[in-house]
Amino acid sequence: MHTDLPRALYEIGNDRDNRVLVLTGTGDRFMTEIDGQSLDDPTKPAVWDKTTAEGRRIMQRLVDLEMPIVAAVNGPASVHSEYVLLADIVIAAGTTVFSDFPHLTFGIVPGDGIYLAWEETISGPAENGVHDMIGTGPIGQTVIRRARAAGLIVAAVERAGE
């Protein structure tokens, strides 16, 4: 994803026939898994430089898109939940939970914008410090009610069959 998504977003942005981007997951989750092996060895400076550059490029390209972005969050978003924050419209399933699973799990520093996006969205670092992203504080386990109350989403919907 780190390699392909920046390229795809570039192509999407350059195609003037595209009028909207819809971000969603598959099944009952938005994004919850990461292929750690695809990231190679983050202890190697050249590898980490490439990985962080790609992560920042994704954020930049999402922000630069000249079209509305709709995030249809169909469940837990524990990998790159910051992508949801860049959407113009967010609709979330009642099972949605926002967190940051991969960074600390893999022993890497999140340098691709997740902290900045969450700090800017929820009142800033004075109220919800960066340390909350480890999953113990209000940002790390923001349940759907808080997300809606904070204006992060416009609607909470039940999944089909619930």
C-alpha positions, -999 to +999 in steps of 0.1 A: +000+000+000+027+025+009+041+022-026+009+018-047-014+043-029+006+074-036+008+065-073-030+057-074-039+090-057-017+109-082-035+092-111-069+098-096-061+135-091-049+139-127-080+123-142-104+152-147-133+128-152-130+118-115-155+137-095-154+121-060-131+097-041-147+071-018-125+056+008-138+024+024-127-010+035-139-045+028-162-067+048-168-055+084-137-033+088-122-002+073-085-009+077-072-032+105-042-051+091-008-043+079+017-065+061+047-058+082+070-078+059+061-055+030+077-027+049+111-045+048+134-037+077+126-003+092+159-003+111+177+003+078+178+041+072+172+039+035+142+016+040+127+039+067+133+070+046+114+054+017+085+043+040+081+076+057+083+095+024+056+073+009+034+078+040+037+116+039+031+115+001-003+097+007-014+124+031-002+152+008-020+137-022-052+132-003-052+168+008-043+180-027-072+162-045-095+187-061-126+166-055-147+157-025-136+127-004-162+105+012-150+080+039-175+051+043-160+036+075-175+002+077-159-009+110-127-006+130-100+018+116-069+008+134-045+013+105-041+048+091-073+061+107-060+096+098-072+090+062-107+093+075-100+127+090-090+141+056-124+132+041-150+159+035-179+135+045-175+106+069-202+080+074-194+053+099-208+020+110-218+016+147-189-008+151-163+018+142-133+024+165-104+046+157-069+037+169-032+033+158-023-003+159+007-008+136+033+018+146+040+008+181+033-028+175+061-029+149+083-007+171+083+022+146+077+059+150+046+072+133+060+099+110+033+099+083+009+124+097-014+104+120-005+124+151-008+157+134-042+148+119-057+137+152-043+166+172-057+191+147-091+173+147-097+168+184-090+201+201-052+200+198-024+185+219-032+204+251-063+184+257-055+151+240-017+146+239+001+126+214+006+098+240-031+090+237-025+073+204-011+042+220-046+031+226-052+040+262-066+075+260-095+093+243-079+094+208-065+058+209-100+043+214-124+069+202-157+052+200-183+061+175-203+083+200-173+105+207-164+107+170-199+119+162-200+143+191-167+158+181-179+163+145-156+137+130-185+119+113-217+131+099-237+099+104-235+066+122-253+038+105-260+002+113-244-024+091-268-046+071-280-075+092-273-058+126 
